[in-house]
Amino acid sequence: MEIQRNPTRAVRIGSLTIGQGHPIAVQSMTATHTQDVAATVAQVQAIAEAGGDVIRIAVDSQKDAAALAEVRQQTTANLSVDLQENYRLAEVVAPHVDKVRYNPGHLYHHERDKPWQDKVKSIVAAASAHDCAIRIGVNCGSVDPDKRAKYDPEDSITPMLESALEHCKLLDSLGFTRYCVSLKDSDPAKVIEVNRRFAAERNDVPLHLGVTEAGMPPDGIIKTRIAFEQLIGQGIGDTIRVSLTLPNARKPEEIEAGRTILADIAAGRVRTVVDFGRDELNIISCPSCSRVENEAFIELAADVKAMTAYAQQHAITIAVMGCRVNGPGETDDADLGLWCGPSHVNLKRRSETLGAFSYDEILPRLKDELDQLIAER
Ligand code: SF4
């Protein structure tokens, strides 16, 4: 099947180039604690051996940054760093990676009086000085609050789009064009729409595609496949990640899943469009990363799926998130949300917090809430 790809520009990430018709790259992210250098290097190697083109590592502190420098010494893989709230770490980590990812929605937590443009300028300066590409990574759960406030709360797509376009414009004005963009949501239909709209406005900018918090295989792969078939089938997308909730040892399966989807699309083995998640239970869970504070999260995600099987016919969304960095925000839109701390799991009904429960208590408590929700409908 001949697919006419969008005429994106070339962006080099270490030894890899994306865009401008280069093969679609497949990425993954480590879920080990970054400061556990041996475990992180082992996971980077396992992902690279599975065919990962770029491997992302989360860095939240100076200690993580120091560990990243050690990881860099032990691998030649193309590394990307995930900066969350601490944009100032960019200059510390840039010498050790090939790409820096920042989230526009996370530039508001520190130094609130400093304009976001100045923060982006310092990230760009660090990337330029150290031969790094940048990803502007917009995520449904953490959109720029000013953009969100401008639109109907039901419209989650326009604020994401506007935020991405605004950041592209700033980077362009700084003469920095070695960047790509991602616009991720847990709903494949929204991923399709927001990326189509972005590509219609900026078909020169390479896109990194992904469905965030897709969950466990096989469901997580199916959700992702739906979005990728629709987008890549129309020439949109230069690099991908299949985000799956998996135990650490199985993380390379993200690469395998991505390559299988790409091969199927290239061969025309696509499924018909599914109106996903509208009339049935939808469980979303984060793919886990180094920020997970209790490994019991992975088992909990599987237990939630098994326990809620009886509610399959109900259009209810349950989100299970691994940490306090993104958990509180990304559970807001779910009917029931769980985000995991070191010893407790926080239970929410949409944006309302219902309490914190131990890992032993949480399942029956979740079931009570689910039963109540079903009874109310
Ligand atoms: S919710 Fe937390 S643990 Fe899960 S992938 Fe996001 S940052 Fe990592």
Boltz pocket constraint, residues with backbone or C-beta under 6 A from the ligand:
constraints:
  - pocket:
      binder: B
      contacts: [[A, 286], [A, 287], [A, 288], [A, 289], [A, 290], [A, 291], [A, 292], [A, 321], [A, 322], [A, 323], [A, 324], [A, 325], [A, 326], [A, 327]]
      max_distance: 6.0
